[in-house]
C-alpha cells in the first residue's frame, strides 16, 4: 500500500474508533453523538472534555440517588450513570437514572425491560432540535412501558414531566415534583444545601 | 488615512450595518440576532436567507390569523409581521399579537404593552449552546411582564405546542390536540395542515 493511502486508512480507522467512543445513543440504527463531539473530531478537545457531567449535573444526580435509594427496600431497583436501555433492534438509549420494578438480571448486556421511572438531566446528545430530542426520547420510553419521565434542565432551571396518558407539564425548580411512591423532589432545596 | 486602514474601517462599518439589519430583538441592551446570522457575516448567505419564514411557518401564521379575525369585532386588534413590543427589558418581536382595542393605534412606534395573546412559531433567534428553552422562557417572562396573558408557542419540527399562561404551569400539547387561543377560539394544528389552502 502506498504510504499516503496507508495514512488515510489509518486516519479513517482512528476517526471511526473515535466516533464509536463518542456515540451516546443509537436510534433507528443511527448513532446520536455526545454534545460537542465535532470538537473532538477536529482535535480541539479530548473525548473526556465533552462526555462528562458538570458539578450541578452530578450534584442533582447524587441528590436524586439519595432520595430514591430507600425504594430499594420496597422492591425497586435503582440504576444510574448512563444506564443502557435496549428497546429493540438498533434502538439503544442512555438514561441518567432509572428505577426498575421487575427483577433485572446481573448481566453484561443492556437492560431490556422498561424502567417505571426515568430521570434525565439536560441533553447530552448533539442534536439539531433539543425539544424534538427531549419529547421524542420521552415518548419512546412511555411507549416502551415507562410510567414517568422527569427531565431536569439546569439552564433554564425547569423540569419537564412526561407521564403516560397525560400532557407533559413544565415545572419550576421551586415546585414539588412527585417521583415515585412517597418520594418527592424540590430542586431548589437540593441546590441550596451546601 | 493609509489605504489598508481605510479598508478595515469600511469593513467594520459594513459589518456593523449588517449586524443592525440582522438584529431580531434587543434585551437588556444587548442584541439577539437572527438564527444563522453568522452565515451572513461570513458572506456565505444573504440576509434574506436567514430572516425569512419557511413555507409551513408562513402558512400557519395565515391560518391562525384567519381563525383569530372574528375577534376584531369583539374589541380586539390583531397584529403580525414581527410586531415590535417594548418591554421593560428591551424590544421583542411577536409573530402574531392580539391586543385590546385602544392598546395599539397608528403611531409609528412599537407597542408599549404586550398583547393579551401572543402566538409564536419556532425560534427565529440565534441561541448560544444548550439554552434553547432559556430563550423561550425569558421571552415569555418578558412578555408577561409587559402585560401579556397567554402565549401559544408552536414548534414545527417536533410538532408540539407550548401553552404559557400567567400563574399556571406550562403544558406541552401535541399537533393533534385542540388548543384554546382566546375567547373560545380553538385551534387544531393537524387539521390546518390537512387543508390544501390556509
Interface residues (C-beta under 8 A of the other chain):
Chain A: X35 X122 X123 X128 X129 X130 X131 X132 X135 X136 X153 X155 X156 X158 X160 X167 X168 X169 X170 X171 X175
Chain B: X130 X131 X132 X133 X134 X137 X138 X155 X157 X158 X160 X162 X169 X170 X171 X172 X173 X177
